[in-house]
């Protein structure tokens, strides 16, 4: 027969162990529920609470839908021949934005013009980011001759003003469209992203996590892609988001000057250019496309400013 004292001690130990285990589990469960904090997760949480970002994003999505599916917003095909007898009509029920000198519906042309402007903004920003990030990563990580060669090459393009260089190149190319304008703007715009990415890589390449990864045997490619780029790309994303609106404005300016998107294509810049000579006679020809351009550029700048605030630790 077992001693009752021994049995009592075993029961007490079992109860104590169970209580301790439950306490450990209870203490550990909140820790399991906590999500790991990071720059990107904190930024997304801040953006979801930022009314400027939400309004800007809504406007951006709306303009993107207009550019992709213009027939959803107007039943008039802006590329069909217009009726001259409807020339310079004021806004009315039949033409809510009025008509231009050729009798074309200003509202329909404003809707269809969004496509070229959005294409230029997105395509130019994409090309600028790809080239700028790749070259800046190489220059900042390898240094030496690679850094010197890429930096001097970038300075050649950086010394040329965006609008002046765009005018000269587009004048030489002749008739332009949204894709040629995007290529020209990207050719002149990538050095800005290159310099930002290079300086960000230089600031991160000697951090402890890079030294630890190298000590554990990670190769150069893995360190660059998995460790350096995710930690260096935040300022580049901010500048790219803001620059998208700038490139839309640049396309409108080039089209206004007659060297960007040209007829029979439709552009807000072209519409403003056609309307300037008759502003006092028919102000609606200028006001509506100019308002669409301003709202689109403002929307992208709002999104860029909100992203900058969310990713900048100094503003937290």
C-alpha positions in Angstrom: 0.0 0.0 0.0 1.3 3.4 -1.0 1.7 6.0 1.7 -1.1 8.6 1.8 1.4 11.4 2.3 3.2 10.4 -0.9 0.0 10.3 -2.9 -1.0 13.7 -1.5 2.4 15.2 -2.5 2.1 13.8 -6.1 -1.4 15.3 -6.4 -0.2 18.7 -5.1 2.8 18.6 -7.6 0.4 17.7 -10.4 -2.0 20.6 -9.6 0.9 23.0 -9.3 2.4 21.9 -12.6 -1.0 22.3 -14.3 -1.5 25.7 -12.8 2.0 26.8 -13.9 1.4 25.4 -17.4 -1.9 27.2 -17.7 -0.3 30.4 -16.5 2.5 30.1 -19.1 0.0 29.4 -21.8 -2.1 32.4 -20.7 0.9 34.6 -20.7 2.1 33.3 -24.0 -1.2 33.6 -25.8 -1.2 37.4 -26.0 2.3 37.3 -27.4 1.2 34.9 -30.1 -1.6 37.2 -31.0 0.7 40.2 -31.3 1.9 40.9 -34.9 5.5 41.6 -35.5 6.0 45.4 -36.0 7.7 46.6 -39.1 8.0 49.8 -41.1 5.6 48.6 -43.8 2.9 47.2 -41.5 3.0 50.4 -39.4 2.8 52.5 -42.6 -0.2 50.5 -43.9 -2.0 51.0 -40.6 -1.4 54.7 -40.7 -2.5 55.0 -44.3 -5.8 53.2 -43.6 -6.5 55.9 -41.0 -5.4 58.9 -43.1 -8.3 60.7 -44.8 -5.9 62.4 -47.3 -4.7 59.0 -48.5 -8.2 57.6 -48.7 -9.6 60.6 -50.7 -6.6 60.6 -53.0 -6.8 56.9 -53.5 -10.5 57.1 -54.3 -9.8 59.9 -56.9 -6.9 57.9 -58.4 -9.1 54.7 -58.7 -11.9 56.8 -60.3 -9.5 58.4 -62.9 -8.0 55.0 -63.6 -11.5 53.6 -64.3 -12.3 56.5 -66.5 -9.1 55.9 -68.5 -9.6 52.2 -68.9 -13.3 52.2 -69.6 -14.3 55.7 -71.0 -17.5 54.4 -72.6 -18.9 53.7 -69.1 -19.0 57.5 -68.5 -20.1 58.8 -71.9 -22.0 57.4 -74.9 -20.3 59.7 -77.3 -17.3 58.4 -79.2 -14.8 61.2 -79.0 -12.8 59.9 -82.0 -15.7 60.1 -84.4 -16.0 63.1 -86.8 -17.8 66.1 -85.2 -20.6 68.2 -86.5 -19.5 71.8 -87.3 -23.0 73.1 -86.8 -22.6 72.4 -83.1 -19.4 74.6 -82.9 -18.8 76.5 -79.6 -22.1 75.6 -78.0 -22.4 76.5 -74.3 -23.0 73.8 -71.7 -26.5 72.4 -71.9 -28.4 69.2 -71.4 -27.2 67.8 -74.7 -23.6 68.8 -74.1 -23.0 69.2 -70.4 -19.5 70.7 -70.9 -20.4 72.4 -74.2 -18.6 71.9 -77.5 -15.3 73.1 -79.0 -14.6 74.9 -82.3 -15.0 71.7 -84.3 -18.3 70.9 -82.7 -16.9 68.1 -80.6 -18.3 67.3 -77.2 -15.9 68.7 -74.6 -17.1 66.3 -71.9 -16.5 63.2 -74.1 -13.1 64.5 -75.1 -12.2 65.2 -71.5 -13.1 61.6 -70.6 -11.2 60.0 -73.4 -8.2 62.3 -72.8 -7.7 60.7 -69.4 -6.4 57.5 -71.0 -3.3 59.1 -72.5 -2.5 61.1 -69.4 -2.8 58.1 -67.1 -0.7 55.9 -69.5 2.1 58.5 -69.5 2.1 58.9 -65.7 2.1 55.1 -64.9 4.4 54.0 -67.7 7.0 56.7 -67.1 7.0 56.1 -63.3 7.3 52.3 -63.8 10.3 52.7 -66.2 11.9 55.4 -64.0 11.6 53.1 -60.9 12.9 50.0 -62.6 16.0 51.7 -64.1 16.7 54.0 -61.1 16.4 51.2 -58.5 18.5 48.8 -60.5 21.3 51.2 -61.2 21.2 52.8 -57.8 21.4 49.4 -56.1 24.4 48.4 -58.2 26.2 51.7 -57.6 25.6 51.8 -53.9 26.4 48.2 -53.2 29.5 47.6 -55.3 31.0 51.2 -55.1 34.4 51.9 -56.7 34.5 51.9 -60.5 30.8 50.8 -60.9 29.6 53.7 -58.6 31.8 56.2 -60.4 30.8 55.1 -63.9 27.1 55.0 -63.2 27.1 58.3 -61.3 28.9 60.2 -64.1 26.5 58.6 -66.6 23.5 59.7 -64.6 24.8 63.2 -64.3 24.7 63.6 -68.0 20.9 63.1 -68.0 20.4 64.9 -64.7 22.0 68.1 -66.1 19.2 68.3 -68.7 16.0 70.0 -67.5 13.0 67.7 -67.9 10.8 70.0 -69.9 13.6 71.5 -72.1 15.0 68.1 -72.9 11.6 66.7 -73.5 10.8 69.5 -76.0 14.1 69.0 -77.9 13.8 65.2 -78.1 10.1 65.2 -79.0 10.7 67.8 -81.7 13.3 65.6 -83.3 11.1 62.5 -83.1 8.2 64.3 -84.9 4.7 63.0 -84.3 4.3 61.7 -80.8 2.0 59.6 -78.8 1.6 58.5 -75.1 4.3 55.8 -75.3 6.9 58.0 -77.0 6.3 60.7 -74.4 6.6 58.2 -71.6 9.9 56.9 -73.0 11.4 60.4 -73.4 10.3 61.4 -69.9 11.7 58.2 -68.4 15.0 58.7 -70.2 15.3 62.1 -68.5 13.8 61.3 -65.1 15.5 58.1 -63.9 18.7 59.9 -62.5 16.6 61.3 -59.6 15.5 57.8 -58.5 19.1 56.6 -59.1 20.6 59.1 -56.7 18.0 58.5 -54.0 18.4 54.7 -54.2 22.2 55.0 -54.2 22.3 57.1 -51.1 19.8 54.9 -49.3 21.9 51.8 -50.1 25.0 53.5 -48.9 23.2 54.3 -45.6 22.1 50.6 -45.1 25.0 48.5 -46.5 27.0 48.6 -43.3 24.2 47.9 -40.9 24.4 44.9 -38.5 21.9 42.8 -40.3 24.1 42.9 -43.5 27.2 42.0 -41.5 25.3 39.1 -39.9 24.0 37.8 -43.2 27.5 37.9 -44.7 28.9 36.1 -41.6 26.2 33.4 -42.1 27.4 32.8 -45.6 24.8 34.6 -47.7 26.0 35.5 -51.1 26.0 39.0 -52.6 22.8 38.5 -54.6 20.8 37.3 -51.6 22.1 40.1 -49.4 21.3 42.7 -52.0 17.7 41.4 -52.8 16.6 40.1 -49.5 18.2 42.6 -47.1 19.4 45.8 -48.7 16.7 46.5 -51.2 13.6 46.1 -48.9 15.2 48.4 -46.3 16.4 51.0 -48.9 13.4 51.3 -51.2 11.0 53.3 -48.9 12.2 56.8 -49.9 12.2 55.7 -53.6 8.5 54.6 -53.4 7.6 58.0 -51.9 9.4 60.0 -54.6 7.9 57.7 -57.3 4.4 58.3 -56.0 4.8 62.0 -56.0 6.5 62.1 -59.4 3.6 60.3 -61.1 1.6 63.5 -60.9 4.6 65.5 -62.1 4.9 63.3 -65.2 1.2 63.7 -66.0 1.7 67.5 -65.8 4.8 67.2 -68.0 2.8 65.3 -70.7 0.1 68.0 -70.7 2.8 70.7 -71.0 4.5 69.0 -73.9 1.1 68.4 -75.6 0.2 72.0 -75.0 3.4 73.1 -76.7 2.7 70.9 -79.7 5.5 68.3 -79.2 3.8 65.7 -77.0 0.6 63.7 -77.8 -0.7 65.0 -81.1 -3.9 64.8 -83.1 -5.9 62.6 -83.8 -5.0 61.5 -80.3 -6.7 63.4 -77.4 -4.9 65.0 -74.5 -5.8 67.5 -71.9 -2.8 69.5 -72.9 -4.0 69.6 -76.5 -7.5 70.6 -75.4 -6.1 73.5 -73.4 -3.9 74.5 -76.3 -6.9 74.6 -78.7 -9.0 76.6 -76.1 -6.6 79.3 -75.2 -7.3 81.5 -78.2 -11.0 81.5 -77.5 -11.1 81.6 -73.8 -13.2 84.8 -73.6 -15.6 83.5 -76.2 -15.9 80.0 -74.9 -14.3 79.6 -71.5 -15.8 76.1 -71.1 -13.4 74.7 -73.7 -10.5 75.4 -71.3 -12.0 75.2 -67.8 -13.2 71.5 -67.9 -10.1 69.8 -69.3 -7.9 72.0 -67.1 -10.0 71.0 -64.0 -9.7 67.3 -64.9 -5.9 67.6 -65.2 -5.7 69.5 -61.9 -7.8 67.0 -60.0 -5.8 64.1 -61.4 -2.4 65.6 -60.5 -3.7 66.6 -57.1 -4.9 63.1 -56.4 -1.5 61.5 -57.1 0.3 64.2 -55.1 -2.1 63.6 -52.1 -1.3 59.9 -52.2 2.4 60.6 -52.5 2.4 63.0 -49.5 0.4 60.5 -47.4 2.8 57.7 -48.2 5.8 60.0 -47.4 4.3 60.8 -44.0 3.6 57.1 -43.3 7.1 55.9 -44.2 9.1 58.8 -42.6 10.0 57.7 -39.0 10.7 61.4 -38.1 7.0 62.3 -38.6 5.7 59.6 -36.3 
